[in-house]
Amino acid sequence: MAPWTGAELPILSPLRALWLALAAAFLLALLLQLVPPDLFPGYAFFQDLIRYGKTKLGGVPRPAACRAFDVPKRYFSHFYVIAVLWNGFLLWFLTQSLFLGVPFPNWLHTLLRILGAAQFQGGELALSAFLVLLFLWLHSARRLFECLYVSVFSNAVINVVQYCFGLVYYVLVGLTVLSQVPMDGRNVYVIGKHVLMQARWFHILGLVMFVWSSAHQYKCHVILGNLRRNKAGVVIHCNHRIPFGDWFEYVSSPNYLAELMIYISMAVTFGFHNTTWWLVVTYVFFSQALSAFLSHKFYTSQFVSYPKHRRAFLPFLF
């Protein structure tokens, strides 16, 4: 069967439309933070929907009806259980197809076509998608480890809508990566005798960026966890304190900045030119910027001595 040919993707495939809509929604949510509450009908419900964890504290009074939809923030670990299982599942299918020539199952191939799977031949794309899916699985596994053994969760909550979105998110992002693989029928289309011969400089750069960003995110989560532990590693309280060290010297939420850098490292691994993944990065940018903005407001409102030079999300800028 001849490999798919033509444009990389339709100008607005279902996946691109979805990530564009999500990016626009979070950009709008960020811009609405500038609107005075008196001019915003339903302001309290809107704020409750977009806030989670500590940012639900000390803000506008929470409507009683919203409390019925709270789930513990410690359920974040569920996101990464799903991510490790699902993306490991996809990585297994991709590995078998790339290295053993095993075709994708019919249901997966059909699903990818519906989502607007890659319909072009790229010399490095098969290896790029494999590496990005591997990075995504490693990222999810590390975050699961952190949720279980590094982070110290208080009684903070998230909205059930946020919880459901988190469960779906990593399923969707894994499918997005897999949809970038060039296909020949139900088999991965590989140019050359072996997929590893496709290795290019940007794969190495993406790997270095991924490891660097992941290391900083891990260090930031360790710093946050240690704020609630004594020197022996025993949890002694669940209060909020001002974190110091590493990227905390520049921004209030360096873990969110590192998350953005991790996704940018994947865009680099795709060779810089994958439009679909840049839409994912755009969504991550606005969603993390919103969370960082709300976290920064919490810190500055709760701590009079909070460092004045710190920005919310981007060093020296925002």
C-alpha positions in Angstrom: 0.0 0.0 0.0 1.3 3.4 -0.9 2.1 5.7 2.0 -0.1 8.6 2.7 0.9 11.7 0.8 -0.1 15.3 0.7 0.0 18.1 3.2 1.2 17.6 6.8 -2.3 18.0 8.2 -5.5 19.7 7.2 -5.2 23.4 8.0 -7.7 22.8 10.9 -7.8 19.1 11.7 -10.0 18.0 14.7 -6.9 17.9 16.9 -5.6 21.3 15.9 -9.1 22.8 16.4 -9.3 21.3 19.9 -5.9 22.5 21.0 -6.6 25.9 19.5 -9.9 26.2 21.3 -8.3 25.1 24.6 -5.5 27.7 24.2 -8.1 30.4 23.4 -10.2 29.5 26.4 -7.3 29.8 28.8 -6.1 33.0 27.2 -9.6 34.4 27.8 -9.6 33.2 31.4 -6.2 34.9 31.9 -7.5 38.2 30.4 -10.7 38.1 32.4 -8.5 38.4 35.5 -8.2 42.1 34.5 -11.9 42.6 34.5 -13.4 44.2 37.7 -15.6 41.7 39.6 -18.6 44.1 39.5 -18.6 44.0 35.7 -18.4 40.3 35.5 -21.7 38.4 36.1 -21.0 35.0 37.7 -17.6 36.1 38.8 -17.5 33.9 41.9 -18.5 30.8 40.0 -16.0 31.5 37.3 -13.1 32.0 39.7 -14.0 28.8 41.6 -13.9 26.9 38.3 -10.4 28.0 37.3 -8.8 28.0 40.7 -7.5 24.9 42.6 -5.5 24.2 45.7 -4.2 27.2 47.6 -5.6 29.7 45.1 -9.1 28.8 46.3 -8.0 30.3 49.6 -8.1 33.9 50.5 -9.9 34.9 47.2 -13.5 35.7 46.6 -15.9 33.9 48.8 -16.8 30.5 47.4 -20.4 29.9 46.5 -21.8 27.1 48.7 -23.0 25.2 45.6 -19.4 24.9 44.4 -18.3 23.1 47.5 -20.5 20.1 46.5 -18.2 19.5 43.5 -14.9 19.5 45.4 -12.5 16.6 45.3 -9.1 16.4 47.1 -6.2 17.9 45.3 -4.2 14.8 46.2 -6.2 13.1 43.5 -3.7 14.7 41.1 -2.0 11.3 41.3 -4.9 9.8 39.4 -3.9 11.9 36.3 -0.5 10.3 36.2 -1.7 6.8 36.8 -3.9 7.2 33.7 -1.0 8.9 31.9 1.5 6.1 32.7 -0.9 3.3 31.8 -2.4 4.9 28.6 0.8 6.4 27.2 2.7 3.3 28.0 0.0 1.4 26.1 0.5 3.7 23.1 4.3 3.6 23.4 4.1 -0.2 23.3 2.1 -0.2 20.0 4.4 2.4 18.5 7.6 0.5 19.5 6.2 -2.8 18.1 5.3 -1.1 14.8 8.6 0.8 14.5 11.0 -2.0 15.4 9.0 -5.2 14.6 6.7 -4.1 11.8 3.6 -5.0 13.8 0.6 -2.9 12.4 -1.5 -0.7 14.7 -4.8 -2.3 15.8 -7.8 -1.3 13.6 -9.5 0.6 16.4 -6.4 2.7 17.1 -5.7 3.4 13.4 -9.3 4.4 12.9 -9.2 6.7 15.9 -6.1 8.4 14.7 -7.6 9.0 11.2 -10.7 10.5 12.8 -8.5 12.9 14.9 -6.6 13.9 11.7 -3.5 11.7 11.9 -0.3 12.8 10.1 -0.7 12.3 6.3 2.8 13.1 5.2 6.2 11.5 4.9 8.9 13.0 7.2 12.4 11.7 7.3 12.7 12.1 11.0 9.1 12.2 12.1 8.7 8.6 13.1 11.7 8.8 15.4 10.6 12.2 16.6 7.2 10.9 17.6 8.7 7.9 19.3 11.0 10.1 21.4 8.3 12.6 22.3 6.0 9.8 23.4 8.8 8.3 25.5 9.4 11.7 27.0 5.8 12.1 27.8 5.7 8.6 29.5 8.8 9.4 31.5 7.4 12.8 32.5 4.2 11.1 33.7 6.0 8.4 35.6 8.2 11.0 37.4 5.2 13.2 38.3 3.4 10.1 39.7 6.5 9.4 41.8 6.5 13.0 43.0 2.8 12.9 43.9 3.3 9.7 45.9 6.6 10.4 47.6 7.7 14.0 47.2 4.7 16.3 47.4 2.9 16.9 50.7 -0.8 17.5 50.0 -2.9 19.5 52.4 -6.7 19.4 52.5 -6.8 21.6 49.4 -9.3 20.8 46.7 -10.0 20.9 43.0 -13.2 21.2 41.2 -14.7 17.9 39.7 -14.6 19.5 36.3 -10.9 20.1 36.6 -10.5 16.5 37.8 -12.3 15.1 34.8 -10.4 17.3 32.5 -7.1 16.1 34.0 -8.1 12.5 33.4 -8.9 13.2 29.8 -5.9 15.4 29.1 -3.1 12.8 29.1 -5.2 10.5 27.0 -5.6 13.3 24.5 -2.0 14.4 24.5 -0.8 10.9 24.0 -3.0 10.5 21.0 -1.8 13.8 19.7 1.8 12.6 19.7 0.8 9.3 18.0 -1.2 11.1 15.3 2.0 12.8 14.1 3.5 9.4 13.0 3.5 9.0 9.2 1.5 5.9 8.3 1.5 3.4 5.5 -1.9 1.7 6.0 -1.8 0.5 9.6 2.1 0.4 9.7 4.4 3.2 10.6 6.1 4.6 7.5 9.9 4.7 8.0 12.4 6.1 5.5 15.6 4.1 5.4 16.6 0.7 6.8 16.3 1.5 10.5 14.4 4.2 12.4 17.5 5.0 14.5 19.3 6.1 11.3 16.9 9.1 11.4 18.6 10.6 14.4 19.3 14.3 13.9 20.8 17.2 16.0 17.4 18.5 17.2 16.7 15.1 18.7 19.8 15.5 20.9 18.9 19.1 21.7 15.3 18.1 22.6 16.6 15.4 24.9 19.0 17.7 26.7 16.2 20.3 27.1 13.9 17.7 28.4 16.3 16.4 31.0 17.3 19.9 32.1 13.7 21.1 32.5 12.6 17.9 34.2 15.5 18.1 36.7 14.5 21.7 37.6 10.8 20.8 38.0 11.7 17.9 40.3 14.0 20.1 42.4 11.2 22.7 42.7 8.7 20.0 43.9 11.3 18.8 46.4 11.7 22.4 47.7 7.9 22.7 48.1 7.6 19.3 49.8 10.4 20.1 52.2 8.6 23.3 53.4 6.2 20.9 55.2 8.9 18.5 56.5 11.5 18.6 59.2 15.2 17.8 58.6 14.4 14.1 59.2 11.9 14.2 56.4 8.8 13.9 58.6 5.7 15.9 57.7 5.1 18.4 60.5 2.4 20.7 59.0 0.5 21.5 55.9 0.8 25.3 56.0 2.0 27.5 53.1 5.4 29.1 53.4 7.6 31.2 51.0 9.8 28.8 49.0 13.4 29.8 48.2 16.1 28.2 46.0 16.6 27.3 42.4 14.1 29.0 40.0 12.0 30.2 43.0 14.5 33.1 43.1 13.0 34.4 39.9 9.4 33.3 39.7 6.6 32.2 42.1 5.8 29.1 40.1 8.9 27.6 38.6 7.3 24.2 38.4 4.8 25.7 35.9 7.6 27.3 34.0 9.5 24.0 33.9 6.3 22.3 32.6 6.2 24.7 29.7 9.9 24.1 29.0 9.3 20.3 29.0 6.7 20.8 26.3 8.9 23.1 24.3 11.6 20.4 24.5 9.2 18.1 22.8 8.5 20.7 20.1 12.3 20.9 19.5 12.4 17.1 19.3 9.7 17.3 16.6 12.1 19.4 14.6 10.7 22.9 15.5 8.1 22.8 12.7 5.2 20.6 14.0 2.3 23.0 14.0 0.0 20.7 15.9 2.5 20.4 18.8 3.1 24.1 18.9 -0.7 24.5 19.5 -0.3 22.1 22.4 2.6 24.3 23.6 0.4 27.3 23.3 -2.3 25.7 25.4 0.3 24.7 28.0 1.7 28.3 28.0 -1.7 29.9 28.7 -2.9 27.3 31.2 0.3 27.4 33.2 0.4 31.2 33.0 -3.1 31.4 34.5 -2.2 29.0 37.3 1.1 30.9 38.0 -0.7 34.3 38.0 -3.2 33.1 40.6 -0.5 31.5 42.7 1.5 34.7 42.6 -1.5 36.7 43.8 -2.0 34.2 46.6 1.7 34.6 47.8 1.7 38.4 47.6 -1.6 38.6 49.4 -0.6 36.2 52.2 3.0 37.2 52.8 4.0 40.9 53.4 7.7 39.9 53.2 7.2 38.2 49.8 10.2 39.0 47.5 9.3 42.0 45.4 11.6 41.0 42.5 9.8 37.7 41.8 7.6 37.5 38.8 4.7 35.1 38.5 5.7 32.9 35.5 8.4 34.3 33.2 11.6 35.7 34.8 11.8 39.5 34.7 8.7 39.7 32.4 5.5 38.3 33.9 
